[in-house]
Structure formats: C-alpha cells, structure tokens
Amino acid sequence: DLFAQNLTFKGLLSLQVLLHGSPRNRKLHHLTLSGKIIKRIRLADGLINDIRNIKTFTSDKLFEIFRIAGHSALDILIITNKMSLFEDYKKYHEIWRKGLLNAADIMKASSITPGPQIGRLLLEVKRAEFAGRISTRQEALDLIQREMDDK
C-alpha cells in the first residue's frame, strides 16, 4: 500500500524516525514532500514527545492521544517503543469505527438536530466506552440523557 508520492507506509515510518526531533525547517526544506506527508510527520513528531513524557497512561489520556493521532497512532506507538499499548489502540480503533451509538442513534433518542452538540455527545460516548464506564447501548443512551440534563 502506498501512502503518498510512491511512499509506502513502511517508508513513511522510516522517514518519521529519521526526521523526528530535527529542526523542521532545516531538514524538510531540502525535500519535496506532499502536504499530506508533511502533516503526518509533524503530527507524529509532536505526539512522540508528549508520549515519551507521560509516566502513567490513563484511559482518558490514551483516548485523547489516539483521537489526535488518528492514522498516525500506530506509527507513534512503534517509534516510541510503546507497543504494549497496541491492544488499547485496537480497542480505540474498533470503538471509533463502530461504537455503541452513532450520530443517527443520538438524534433518534433525543430532540437534538445535526450540529456540534451531536459530535460532542458522540465523543463522550466513545470516551466512556473506551474507559469501560459504559458497555451497553442502554448505558450509552443513559449517558446521553445525563449529559443533556446537565446542560
């Protein structure tokens, strides 16, 4: 599989390792890279430093790291030698892909119309599911109701 500019994902990972921690302007201005590659390298570079400084990974912290990292999450785990978190990443990925509820479920169960509030509620459901605070559809709906009552 190619990522961009005939660069494989393995090649991208190698480039990320090579460029990690280097002054961006000194190294990247000599290369002609697509915006997609540069964005991924810069995102990974910042999160690599953050992960290396974390002593204890809480479920909320991991959720945020994986959410921000997006498709770079696996690269970051490899580069930081944190493959012990791979199962957590797989769990996050599955919840993000197909969690207990989706936006349509939230709109159907509430009077909320499409908009930012749906996104915020969906994010809270996914975060709670990842942390193990909820595990059923009903618990997710109850969480939505509590969140709406608090507003």
Salt bridges, closest charged atoms under 4 A:
ASP45 OD1 - HIS20 ND1 2.43
ASP45 OD2 - ARG24 NH2 3.26
ASP60 OD1 - ARG133 NH1 3.53
GLU64 OE1 - ARG67 NH2 2.75
GLU64 OE2 - ARG127 NH2 2.19
ASP75 OD2 - ARG40 NH2 2.94
GLU87 OE2 - LYS90 NZ 3.22
GLU94 OE2 - ARG97 NH2 3.10
ASP105 OD2 - ARG137 NH1 3.31
GLU124 OE2 - ARG127 NH1 2.66
